[in-house]
Amino acid sequence: MLSGIPVREGIDYEPLWRFLKFTDNNLGDPFEPGTYRVNPHTLEREVIEFFAELFRAPREFRGYITNGGTEGNIHGLYLARELYPDAVTYFSSDTHYSVSSARG
């Protein structure tokens, strides 16, 4: 266990190091051209478009794929705070730790 994140022991990651120098997630807006030539913009947009259609989002939808649940929680709470500054956040003691740390 490392900082609350489960880590498998005994795995040799050396064969993967050459791939780890590239990000597997877009750094920025997947709907805007990036400066980094190696990026998953097309794949990211396909996933976002899939969910936009699934949830019947308006035509001018936007989105991005997070690196994990913590980033998703923090970004979701950030957007909620920006859109609804007087809103109250309710959560239980079983809620992921990122929610209480993100509310500021």
Backbone as XML, in Angstrom:
<?xml version="1.0"?>
<chain id="A" units="angstrom">
  <residue number="1" name="MET">
    <atom name="N" x="0.850" y="-1.171" z="0.000"/>
    <atom name="CA" x="0.000" y="0.000" z="0.000"/>
    <atom name="C" x="0.897" y="1.235" z="0.000"/>
  </residue>
  <residue number="2" name="LEU">
    <atom name="N" x="0.660" y="2.144" z="-0.898"/>
    <atom name="CA" x="1.451" y="3.355" z="-1.017"/>
    <atom name="C" x="0.500" y="4.542" z="-1.009"/>
  </residue>
  <residue number="3" name="SER">
    <atom name="N" x="0.523" y="5.330" z="0.042"/>
    <atom name="CA" x="-0.333" y="6.517" z="0.110"/>
    <atom name="C" x="-1.808" y="6.192" z="-0.107"/>
  </residue>
  <residue number="4" name="GLY">
    <atom name="N" x="-2.256" y="5.054" z="0.372"/>
    <atom name="CA" x="-3.657" y="4.692" z="0.210"/>
    <atom name="C" x="-3.987" y="4.103" z="-1.140"/>
  </residue>
  <residue number="5" name="ILE">
    <atom name="N" x="-2.993" y="3.937" z="-2.003"/>
    <atom name="CA" x="-3.235" y="3.374" z="-3.331"/>
    <atom name="C" x="-2.638" y="1.973" z="-3.369"/>
  </residue>
  <residue number="6" name="PRO">
    <atom name="N" x="-3.440" y="0.966" z="-3.735"/>
    <atom name="CA" x="-2.896" y="-0.386" z="-3.786"/>
    <atom name="C" x="-1.822" y="-0.505" z="-4.870"/>
  </residue>
  <residue number="7" name="VAL">
    <atom name="N" x="-0.738" y="-1.135" z="-4.544"/>
    <atom name="CA" x="0.362" y="-1.324" z="-5.491"/>
    <atom name="C" x="0.724" y="-2.805" z="-5.493"/>
  </residue>
  <residue number="8" name="ARG">
    <atom name="N" x="0.810" y="-3.395" z="-6.677"/>
    <atom name="CA" x="1.229" y="-4.797" z="-6.754"/>
    <atom name="C" x="2.739" y="-4.873" z="-6.590"/>
  </residue>
  <residue number="9" name="GLU">
    <atom name="N" x="3.147" y="-5.811" z="-5.794"/>
    <atom name="CA" x="4.584" y="-5.991" z="-5.574"/>
    <atom name="C" x="5.098" y="-7.135" z="-6.439"/>
  </residue>
  <residue number="10" name="GLY">
    <atom name="N" x="6.358" y="-7.070" z="-6.758"/>
    <atom name="CA" x="6.969" y="-8.158" z="-7.492"/>
    <atom name="C" x="6.755" y="-8.112" z="-8.998"/>
  </residue>
  <residue number="11" name="ILE">
    <atom name="N" x="6.264" y="-7.019" z="-9.526"/>
    <atom name="CA" x="6.066" y="-6.898" z="-10.966"/>
    <atom name="C" x="7.209" y="-6.083" z="-11.544"/>
  </residue>
  <residue number="12" name="ASP">
    <atom name="N" x="7.825" y="-6.610" z="-12.575"/>
    <atom name="CA" x="8.924" y="-5.914" z="-13.243"/>
    <atom name="C" x="8.338" y="-5.055" z="-14.367"/>
  </residue>
  <residue number="13" name="TYR">
    <atom name="N" x="8.321" y="-3.749" z="-14.167"/>
    <atom name="CA" x="7.763" y="-2.829" z="-15.156"/>
    <atom name="C" x="8.789" y="-2.366" z="-16.192"/>
  </residue>
  <residue number="14" name="GLU">
    <atom name="N" x="10.014" y="-2.836" z="-16.080"/>
    <atom name="CA" x="11.075" y="-2.374" z="-16.984"/>
    <atom name="C" x="10.698" y="-2.520" z="-18.466"/>
  </residue>
  <residue number="15" name="PRO">
    <atom name="N" x="10.060" y="-3.609" z="-18.901"/>
    <atom name="CA" x="9.700" y="-3.705" z="-20.318"/>
    <atom name="C" x="8.705" y="-2.622" z="-20.775"/>
  </residue>
  <residue number="16" name="LEU">
    <atom name="N" x="8.011" y="-2.013" z="-19.842"/>
    <atom name="CA" x="7.013" y="-0.997" z="-20.190"/>
    <atom name="C" x="7.550" y="0.426" z="-20.140"/>
  </residue>
  <residue number="17" name="TRP">
    <atom name="N" x="8.732" y="0.625" z="-19.618"/>
    <atom name="CA" x="9.261" y="1.975" z="-19.424"/>
    <atom name="C" x="9.260" y="2.785" z="-20.709"/>
  </residue>
  <residue number="18" name="ARG">
    <atom name="N" x="9.554" y="2.181" z="-21.844"/>
    <atom name="CA" x="9.587" y="2.937" z="-23.100"/>
    <atom name="C" x="8.224" y="3.515" z="-23.450"/>
  </residue>
  <residue number="19" name="PHE">
    <atom name="N" x="7.154" y="2.883" z="-22.982"/>
    <atom name="CA" x="5.810" y="3.393" z="-23.238"/>
    <atom name="C" x="5.382" y="4.436" z="-22.212"/>
  </residue>
  <residue number="20" name="LEU">
    <atom name="N" x="5.950" y="4.370" z="-21.022"/>
    <atom name="CA" x="5.537" y="5.253" z="-19.939"/>
    <atom name="C" x="6.005" y="6.692" z="-20.135"/>
  </residue>
  <residue number="21" name="LYS">
    <atom name="N" x="6.839" y="6.942" z="-21.125"/>
    <atom name="CA" x="7.254" y="8.321" z="-21.394"/>
    <atom name="C" x="6.180" y="9.078" z="-22.171"/>
  </residue>
  <residue number="22" name="PHE">
    <atom name="N" x="5.153" y="8.376" z="-22.617"/>
    <atom name="CA" x="4.040" y="9.001" z="-23.329"/>
    <atom name="C" x="2.813" y="9.012" z="-22.443"/>
  </residue>
  <residue number="23" name="THR">
    <atom name="N" x="2.077" y="10.087" z="-22.494"/>
    <atom name="CA" x="0.835" y="10.147" z="-21.727"/>
    <atom name="C" x="-0.245" y="9.364" z="-22.459"/>
  </residue>
  <residue number="24" name="ASP">
    <atom name="N" x="-1.067" y="8.654" z="-21.720"/>
    <atom name="CA" x="-2.155" y="7.916" z="-22.358"/>
    <atom name="C" x="-3.467" y="8.672" z="-22.224"/>
  </residue>
  <residue number="25" name="ASN">
    <atom name="N" x="-3.387" y="9.891" z="-21.756"/>
    <atom name="CA" x="-4.573" y="10.720" z="-21.617"/>
    <atom name="C" x="-4.238" y="12.106" z="-22.146"/>
  </residue>
  <residue number="26" name="ASN">
    <atom name="N" x="-5.218" y="12.729" z="-22.742"/>
    <atom name="CA" x="-5.047" y="14.047" z="-23.323"/>
    <atom name="C" x="-4.761" y="15.083" z="-22.249"/>
  </residue>
  <residue number="27" name="LEU">
    <atom name="N" x="-3.789" y="15.923" z="-22.510"/>
    <atom name="CA" x="-3.508" y="17.029" z="-21.609"/>
    <atom name="C" x="-4.181" y="18.265" z="-22.182"/>
  </residue>
  <residue number="28" name="GLY">
    <atom name="N" x="-5.419" y="18.468" z="-21.847"/>
    <atom name="CA" x="-6.142" y="19.613" z="-22.369"/>
    <atom name="C" x="-7.481" y="19.216" z="-22.945"/>
  </residue>
  <residue number="29" name="ASP">
    <atom name="N" x="-8.005" y="20.078" z="-23.769"/>
    <atom name="CA" x="-9.328" y="19.924" z="-24.353"/>
    <atom name="C" x="-9.266" y="19.009" z="-25.572"/>
  </residue>
  <residue number="30" name="PRO">
    <atom name="N" x="-9.976" y="17.873" z="-25.567"/>
    <atom name="CA" x="-9.919" y="16.964" z="-26.704"/>
    <atom name="C" x="-10.592" y="17.518" z="-27.959"/>
  </residue>
  <residue number="31" name="PHE">
    <atom name="N" x="-11.302" y="18.618" z="-27.829"/>
    <atom name="CA" x="-11.975" y="19.225" z="-28.975"/>
    <atom name="C" x="-11.168" y="20.367" z="-29.580"/>
  </residue>
  <residue number="32" name="GLU">
    <atom name="N" x="-9.991" y="20.613" z="-29.032"/>
    <atom name="CA" x="-9.093" y="21.657" z="-29.547"/>
    <atom name="C" x="-7.785" y="21.006" z="-29.981"/>
  </residue>
  <residue number="33" name="PRO">
    <atom name="N" x="-7.161" y="21.543" z="-31.026"/>
    <atom name="CA" x="-5.868" y="20.968" z="-31.427"/>
    <atom name="C" x="-4.829" y="21.147" z="-30.322"/>
  </residue>
  <residue number="34" name="GLY">
    <atom name="N" x="-4.039" y="20.135" z="-30.093"/>
    <atom name="CA" x="-3.013" y="20.208" z="-29.065"/>
    <atom name="C" x="-1.637" y="20.448" z="-29.664"/>
  </residue>
  <residue number="35" name="THR">
    <atom name="N" x="-0.688" y="20.763" z="-28.833"/>
    <atom name="CA" x="0.681" y="20.969" z="-29.302"/>
    <atom name="C" x="1.488" y="19.680" z="-29.223"/>
  </residue>
  <residue number="36" name="TYR">
    <atom name="N" x="0.992" y="18.708" z="-28.489"/>
    <atom name="CA" x="1.673" y="17.424" z="-28.339"/>
    <atom name="C" x="1.155" y="16.502" z="-29.432"/>
  </residue>
  <residue number="37" name="ARG">
    <atom name="N" x="2.020" y="16.055" z="-30.322"/>
    <atom name="CA" x="1.583" y="15.299" z="-31.503"/>
    <atom name="C" x="1.077" y="13.901" z="-31.173"/>
  </residue>
  <residue number="38" name="VAL">
    <atom name="N" x="1.558" y="13.299" z="-30.105"/>
    <atom name="CA" x="1.106" y="11.965" z="-29.721"/>
    <atom name="C" x="0.017" y="12.151" z="-28.672"/>
  </residue>
  <residue number="39" name="ASN">
    <atom name="N" x="-1.221" y="11.987" z="-29.087"/>
    <atom name="CA" x="-2.329" y="12.155" z="-28.151"/>
    <atom name="C" x="-3.506" y="11.289" z="-28.580"/>
  </residue>
  <residue number="40" name="PRO">
    <atom name="N" x="-4.401" y="11.020" z="-27.681"/>
    <atom name="CA" x="-5.565" y="10.186" z="-27.983"/>
    <atom name="C" x="-6.825" y="11.009" z="-28.274"/>
  </residue>
  <residue number="41" name="HIS">
    <atom name="N" x="-6.685" y="12.219" z="-28.851"/>
    <atom name="CA" x="-7.852" y="13.083" z="-29.077"/>
    <atom name="C" x="-9.002" y="12.349" z="-29.752"/>
  </residue>
  <residue number="42" name="THR">
    <atom name="N" x="-8.710" y="11.647" z="-30.836"/>
    <atom name="CA" x="-9.767" y="10.979" z="-31.597"/>
    <atom name="C" x="-10.502" y="9.959" z="-30.736"/>
  </residue>
  <residue number="43" name="LEU">
    <atom name="N" x="-9.754" y="9.119" z="-30.027"/>
    <atom name="CA" x="-10.380" y="8.113" z="-29.171"/>
    <atom name="C" x="-11.159" y="8.759" z="-28.033"/>
  </residue>
  <residue number="44" name="GLU">
    <atom name="N" x="-10.597" y="9.802" z="-27.458"/>
    <atom name="CA" x="-11.265" y="10.484" z="-26.350"/>
    <atom name="C" x="-12.586" y="11.094" z="-26.823"/>
  </residue>
  <residue number="45" name="ARG">
    <atom name="N" x="-12.571" y="11.722" z="-27.998"/>
    <atom name="CA" x="-13.808" y="12.303" z="-28.533"/>
    <atom name="C" x="-14.852" y="11.228" z="-28.810"/>
  </residue>
  <residue number="46" name="GLU">
    <atom name="N" x="-14.411" y="10.067" z="-29.308"/>
    <atom name="CA" x="-15.357" y="8.975" z="-29.571"/>
    <atom name="C" x="-16.050" y="8.532" z="-28.284"/>
  </residue>
  <residue number="47" name="VAL">
    <atom name="N" x="-15.302" y="8.406" z="-27.213"/>
    <atom name="CA" x="-15.891" y="8.001" z="-25.936"/>
    <atom name="C" x="-16.857" y="9.071" z="-25.431"/>
  </residue>
  <residue number="48" name="ILE">
    <atom name="N" x="-16.446" y="10.322" z="-25.506"/>
    <atom name="CA" x="-17.298" y="11.428" z="-25.048"/>
    <atom name="C" x="-18.568" y="11.502" z="-25.888"/>
  </residue>
  <residue number="49" name="GLU">
    <atom name="N" x="-18.426" y="11.343" z="-27.197"/>
    <atom name="CA" x="-19.595" y="11.368" z="-28.087"/>
    <atom name="C" x="-20.538" y="10.205" z="-27.796"/>
  </residue>
  <residue number="50" name="PHE">
    <atom name="N" x="-19.989" y="9.036" z="-27.477"/>
    <atom name="CA" x="-20.810" y="7.886" z="-27.126"/>
    <atom name="C" x="-21.692" y="8.208" z="-25.916"/>
  </residue>
  <residue number="51" name="PHE">
    <atom name="N" x="-21.068" y="8.761" z="-24.869"/>
    <atom name="CA" x="-21.835" y="9.066" z="-23.662"/>
    <atom name="C" x="-22.767" y="10.259" z="-23.870"/>
  </residue>
  <residue number="52" name="ALA">
    <atom name="N" x="-22.373" y="11.196" z="-24.697"/>
    <atom name="CA" x="-23.260" y="12.327" z="-24.999"/>
    <atom name="C" x="-24.537" y="11.816" z="-25.671"/>
  </residue>
  <residue number="53" name="GLU">
    <atom name="N" x="-24.374" y="10.881" z="-26.598"/>
    <atom name="CA" x="-25.548" y="10.303" z="-27.265"/>
    <atom name="C" x="-26.372" y="9.472" z="-26.287"/>
  </residue>
  <residue number="54" name="LEU">
    <atom name="N" x="-25.688" y="8.672" z="-25.481"/>
    <atom name="CA" x="-26.366" y="7.817" z="-24.507"/>
    <atom name="C" x="-27.239" y="8.640" z="-23.550"/>
  </residue>
  <residue number="55" name="PHE">
    <atom name="N" x="-26.701" y="9.786" z="-23.090"/>
    <atom name="CA" x="-27.418" y="10.627" z="-22.140"/>
    <atom name="C" x="-28.191" y="11.763" z="-22.799"/>
  </residue>
  <residue number="56" name="ARG">
    <atom name="N" x="-28.283" y="11.700" z="-24.148"/>
    <atom name="CA" x="-29.030" y="12.695" z="-24.922"/>
    <atom name="C" x="-28.594" y="14.130" z="-24.591"/>
  </residue>
  <residue number="57" name="ALA">
    <atom name="N" x="-27.287" y="14.331" z="-24.592"/>
    <atom name="CA" x="-26.723" y="15.660" z="-24.312"/>
    <atom name="C" x="-27.065" y="16.618" z="-25.452"/>
  </residue>
  <residue number="58" name="PRO">
    <atom name="N" x="-27.133" y="17.906" z="-25.152"/>
    <atom name="CA" x="-27.370" y="18.878" z="-26.225"/>
    <atom name="C" x="-26.215" y="18.851" z="-27.233"/>
  </residue>
  <residue number="59" name="ARG">
    <atom name="N" x="-26.454" y="19.333" z="-28.433"/>
    <atom name="CA" x="-25.460" y="19.292" z="-29.510"/>
    <atom name="C" x="-24.127" y="19.963" z="-29.134"/>
  </residue>
  <residue number="60" name="GLU">
    <atom name="N" x="-24.169" y="20.966" z="-28.303"/>
    <atom name="CA" x="-22.945" y="21.698" z="-27.946"/>
    <atom name="C" x="-22.263" y="21.115" z="-26.708"/>
  </residue>
  <residue number="61" name="PHE">
    <atom name="N" x="-22.338" y="19.796" z="-26.535"/>
    <atom name="CA" x="-21.737" y="19.151" z="-25.369"/>
    <atom name="C" x="-20.220" y="19.285" z="-25.378"/>
  </residue>
  <residue number="62" name="ARG">
    <atom name="N" x="-19.636" y="19.186" z="-24.205"/>
    <atom name="CA" x="-18.179" y="19.163" z="-24.014"/>
    <atom name="C" x="-17.877" y="18.078" z="-22.987"/>
  </residue>
  <residue number="63" name="GLY">
    <atom name="N" x="-16.650" y="17.690" z="-22.892"/>
    <atom name="CA" x="-16.258" y="16.710" z="-21.896"/>
    <atom name="C" x="-14.797" y="16.369" z="-22.023"/>
  </residue>
  <residue number="64" name="TYR">
    <atom name="N" x="-14.332" y="15.585" z="-21.084"/>
    <atom name="CA" x="-12.983" y="15.046" z="-21.159"/>
    <atom name="C" x="-12.920" y="13.795" z="-20.297"/>
  </residue>
  <residue number="65" name="ILE">
    <atom name="N" x="-11.926" y="12.984" z="-20.527"/>
    <atom name="CA" x="-11.762" y="11.744" z="-19.780"/>
    <atom name="C" x="-10.704" y="11.975" z="-18.710"/>
  </residue>
  <residue number="66" name="THR">
    <atom name="N" x="-11.058" y="11.671" z="-17.497"/>
    <atom name="CA" x="-10.133" y="11.886" z="-16.383"/>
    <atom name="C" x="-9.150" y="10.730" z="-16.261"/>
  </residue>
  <residue number="67" name="ASN">
    <atom name="N" x="-8.160" y="10.919" z="-15.429"/>
    <atom name="CA" x="-7.198" y="9.862" z="-15.144"/>
    <atom name="C" x="-7.716" y="8.907" z="-14.079"/>
  </residue>
  <residue number="68" name="GLY">
    <atom name="N" x="-8.838" y="9.218" z="-13.468"/>
    <atom name="CA" x="-9.375" y="8.332" z="-12.450"/>
    <atom name="C" x="-10.505" y="8.989" z="-11.665"/>
  </residue>
  <residue number="69" name="GLY">
    <atom name="N" x="-10.989" y="8.265" z="-10.681"/>
    <atom name="CA" x="-12.121" y="8.722" z="-9.891"/>
    <atom name="C" x="-11.865" y="9.994" z="-9.105"/>
  </residue>
  <residue number="70" name="THR">
    <atom name="N" x="-10.681" y="10.141" z="-8.552"/>
    <atom name="CA" x="-10.367" y="11.338" z="-7.772"/>
    <atom name="C" x="-10.459" y="12.581" z="-8.651"/>
  </residue>
  <residue number="71" name="GLU">
    <atom name="N" x="-9.831" y="12.530" z="-9.814"/>
    <atom name="CA" x="-9.894" y="13.686" z="-10.721"/>
    <atom name="C" x="-11.327" y="13.958" z="-11.169"/>
  </residue>
  <residue number="72" name="GLY">
    <atom name="N" x="-12.095" y="12.903" z="-11.415"/>
    <atom name="CA" x="-13.493" y="13.073" z="-11.802"/>
    <atom name="C" x="-14.303" y="13.738" z="-10.701"/>
  </residue>
  <residue number="73" name="ASN">
    <atom name="N" x="-14.101" y="13.307" z="-9.465"/>
    <atom name="CA" x="-14.802" y="13.924" z="-8.331"/>
    <atom name="C" x="-14.417" y="15.391" z="-8.173"/>
  </residue>
  <residue number="74" name="ILE">
    <atom name="N" x="-13.135" y="15.670" z="-8.235"/>
    <atom name="CA" x="-12.663" y="17.044" z="-8.046"/>
    <atom name="C" x="-13.180" y="17.942" z="-9.162"/>
  </residue>
  <residue number="75" name="HIS">
    <atom name="N" x="-13.113" y="17.476" z="-10.401"/>
    <atom name="CA" x="-13.580" y="18.310" z="-11.518"/>
    <atom name="C" x="-15.102" y="18.497" z="-11.456"/>
  </residue>
  <residue number="76" name="GLY">
    <atom name="N" x="-15.817" y="17.437" z="-11.113"/>
    <atom name="CA" x="-17.274" y="17.542" z="-10.985"/>
    <atom name="C" x="-17.678" y="18.533" z="-9.911"/>
  </residue>
  <residue number="77" name="LEU">
    <atom name="N" x="-17.007" y="18.498" z="-8.775"/>
    <atom name="CA" x="-17.313" y="19.450" z="-7.705"/>
    <atom name="C" x="-16.895" y="20.870" z="-8.088"/>
  </residue>
  <residue number="78" name="TYR">
    <atom name="N" x="-15.803" y="20.998" z="-8.818"/>
    <atom name="CA" x="-15.386" y="22.318" z="-9.314"/>
    <atom name="C" x="-16.461" y="22.907" z="-10.228"/>
  </residue>
  <residue number="79" name="LEU">
    <atom name="N" x="-16.945" y="22.104" z="-11.184"/>
    <atom name="CA" x="-17.986" y="22.601" z="-12.088"/>
    <atom name="C" x="-19.266" y="22.955" z="-11.327"/>
  </residue>
  <residue number="80" name="ALA">
    <atom name="N" x="-19.627" y="22.120" z="-10.376"/>
    <atom name="CA" x="-20.820" y="22.398" z="-9.570"/>
    <atom name="C" x="-20.664" y="23.709" z="-8.808"/>
  </residue>
  <residue number="81" name="ARG">
    <atom name="N" x="-19.499" y="23.915" z="-8.234"/>
    <atom name="CA" x="-19.243" y="25.153" z="-7.481"/>
    <atom name="C" x="-19.323" y="26.375" z="-8.383"/>
  </residue>
  <residue number="82" name="GLU">
    <atom name="N" x="-18.788" y="26.245" z="-9.616"/>
    <atom name="CA" x="-18.816" y="27.368" z="-10.554"/>
    <atom name="C" x="-20.233" y="27.659" z="-11.053"/>
  </residue>
  <residue number="83" name="LEU">
    <atom name="N" x="-20.998" y="26.610" z="-11.292"/>
    <atom name="CA" x="-22.356" y="26.780" z="-11.822"/>
    <atom name="C" x="-23.379" y="27.108" z="-10.737"/>
  </residue>
  <residue number="84" name="TYR">
    <atom name="N" x="-23.163" y="26.582" z="-9.546"/>
    <atom name="CA" x="-24.115" y="26.753" z="-8.440"/>
    <atom name="C" x="-23.370" y="27.189" z="-7.174"/>
  </residue>
  <residue number="85" name="PRO">
    <atom name="N" x="-22.891" y="28.412" z="-7.130"/>
    <atom name="CA" x="-22.041" y="28.852" z="-6.014"/>
    <atom name="C" x="-22.718" y="28.821" z="-4.645"/>
  </residue>
  <residue number="86" name="ASP">
    <atom name="N" x="-24.026" y="28.851" z="-4.586"/>
    <atom name="CA" x="-24.730" y="28.837" z="-3.298"/>
    <atom name="C" x="-25.226" y="27.452" z="-2.914"/>
  </residue>
  <residue number="87" name="ALA">
    <atom name="N" x="-24.894" y="26.444" z="-3.684"/>
    <atom name="CA" x="-25.369" y="25.088" z="-3.415"/>
    <atom name="C" x="-24.648" y="24.486" z="-2.209"/>
  </residue>
  <residue number="88" name="VAL">
    <atom name="N" x="-25.262" y="23.482" z="-1.633"/>
    <atom name="CA" x="-24.700" y="22.764" z="-0.489"/>
    <atom name="C" x="-24.282" y="21.378" z="-0.976"/>
  </residue>
  <residue number="89" name="THR">
    <atom name="N" x="-23.142" y="20.894" z="-0.501"/>
    <atom name="CA" x="-22.664" y="19.561" z="-0.865"/>
    <atom name="C" x="-22.965" y="18.606" z="0.286"/>
  </residue>
  <residue number="90" name="TYR">
    <atom name="N" x="-23.706" y="17.559" z="-0.014"/>
    <atom name="CA" x="-24.005" y="16.525" z="0.983"/>
    <atom name="C" x="-23.228" y="15.272" z="0.629"/>
  </residue>
  <residue number="91" name="PHE">
    <atom name="N" x="-22.605" y="14.652" z="1.615"/>
    <atom name="CA" x="-21.919" y="13.387" z="1.408"/>
    <atom name="C" x="-21.796" y="12.677" z="2.737"/>
  </residue>
  <residue number="92" name="SER">
    <atom name="N" x="-21.644" y="11.356" z="2.672"/>
    <atom name="CA" x="-21.553" y="10.556" z="3.893"/>
    <atom name="C" x="-20.099" y="10.250" z="4.236"/>
  </residue>
  <residue number="93" name="SER">
    <atom name="N" x="-19.906" y="9.610" z="5.364"/>
    <atom name="CA" x="-18.548" y="9.223" z="5.771"/>
    <atom name="C" x="-17.997" y="8.118" z="4.871"/>
  </residue>
  <residue number="94" name="ASP">
    <atom name="N" x="-18.847" y="7.471" z="4.092"/>
    <atom name="CA" x="-18.413" y="6.427" z="3.163"/>
    <atom name="C" x="-17.988" y="6.987" z="1.806"/>
  </residue>
  <residue number="95" name="THR">
    <atom name="N" x="-18.155" y="8.273" z="1.611"/>
    <atom name="CA" x="-17.795" y="8.898" z="0.339"/>
    <atom name="C" x="-16.280" y="8.903" z="0.163"/>
  </residue>
  <residue number="96" name="HIS">
    <atom name="N" x="-15.845" y="8.798" z="-1.063"/>
    <atom name="CA" x="-14.409" y="8.811" z="-1.370"/>
    <atom name="C" x="-13.762" y="10.054" z="-0.772"/>
  </residue>
  <residue number="97" name="TYR">
    <atom name="N" x="-12.541" y="9.904" z="-0.257"/>
    <atom name="CA" x="-11.861" y="11.011" z="0.437"/>
    <atom name="C" x="-11.686" y="12.250" z="-0.430"/>
  </residue>
  <residue number="98" name="SER">
    <atom name="N" x="-11.674" y="12.095" z="-1.738"/>
    <atom name="CA" x="-11.459" y="13.247" z="-2.621"/>
    <atom name="C" x="-12.604" y="14.254" z="-2.543"/>
  </residue>
  <residue number="99" name="VAL">
    <atom name="N" x="-13.793" y="13.794" z="-2.178"/>
    <atom name="CA" x="-14.942" y="14.704" z="-2.109"/>
    <atom name="C" x="-14.766" y="15.699" z="-0.973"/>
  </residue>
  <residue number="100" name="SER">
    <atom name="N" x="-14.391" y="15.229" z="0.209"/>
    <atom name="CA" x="-14.229" y="16.159" z="1.328"/>
    <atom name="C" x="-13.020" y="17.071" z="1.123"/>
  </residue>
  <residue number="101" name="SER">
    <atom name="N" x="-11.969" y="16.568" z="0.480"/>
    <atom name="CA" x="-10.803" y="17.424" z="0.250"/>
    <atom name="C" x="-11.057" y="18.424" z="-0.876"/>
  </residue>
  <residue number="102" name="ALA">
    <atom name="N" x="-11.920" y="18.101" z="-1.821"/>
    <atom name="CA" x="-12.178" y="18.987" z="-2.960"/>
    <atom name="C" x="-13.113" y="20.141" z="-2.613"/>
  </residue>
  <residue number="103" name="ARG">
    <atom name="N" x="-13.917" y="19.975" z="-1.613"/>
    <atom name="CA" x="-14.900" y="21.024" z="-1.326"/>
    <atom name="C" x="-14.258" y="22.253" z="-0.700"/>
  </residue>
  <residue number="104" name="GLY">
    <atom name="N" x="-13.014" y="22.118" z="-0.274"/>
    <atom name="CA" x="-12.261" y="23.272" z="0.199"/>
    <atom name="C" x="-12.562" y="23.705" z="1.535"/>
  </residue>
</chain>
